[in-house]
């Protein structure tokens, strides 16, 4: 397995790097890098893992991922089908915090941005709509010369620092990379869970993917995610159930079984615990306000 320390290629001595991706799917492995990453999702949706947070990502999400913060944008399964025409597109700015801290952020007028950089160790998200000022700034970046790109980057950071609406993602902050073998274990477990959530998964199944005994795996998983594996598995299943409730014409029972639940009462109980409402209430609220994100308590 490739090491999960992701090295961002540098082509010159600039303090930031602009990247544009337009692919069938995003890079699907849990990874981290020393650069802070600021990303606009232009197109694509799937499961977002940032530190100990698991949730959905979608079009017009803006993410700020701190230095060495483990993360992955894993597209939904239909993106990987041979006949799929779905695309995943993004614009990202990657930069080293220390380079800005030693220069432009070392002034009274910009020191408020240091708080934002500190918060990025938890991961930050802005859920935006078309026409949002941050989206316009991202869209302008590829056409600008480097000096104007730097000004735009500072302007984006300023907007994110002084405006409400930013969402903290991970409860835990990650300031130093963990052991590579720990990342590899987590990556194998997350990949297995996301590929098999719709089927029965036992503790022995996932422990074997991490090459640990069930008892050692439980301790390892809680240490690195602050959750039990069963809690995270239920969050993944409910997250996919929410998508099916919004987008499919299946009954609640059919969706429950398709998401790995073997009885409806357990599904209803887990759904209400995570989302704060029953599946029926969820779909009624969504139909009453289509396009509005419905956030749960634990995801």
Order of alpha helices (4+ residues) and beta strands (2+ residues): beta-beta-beta-beta-beta-beta-beta-alpha-alpha-beta-alpha-alpha-beta-alpha-alpha-alpha-alpha-alpha-alpha-alpha
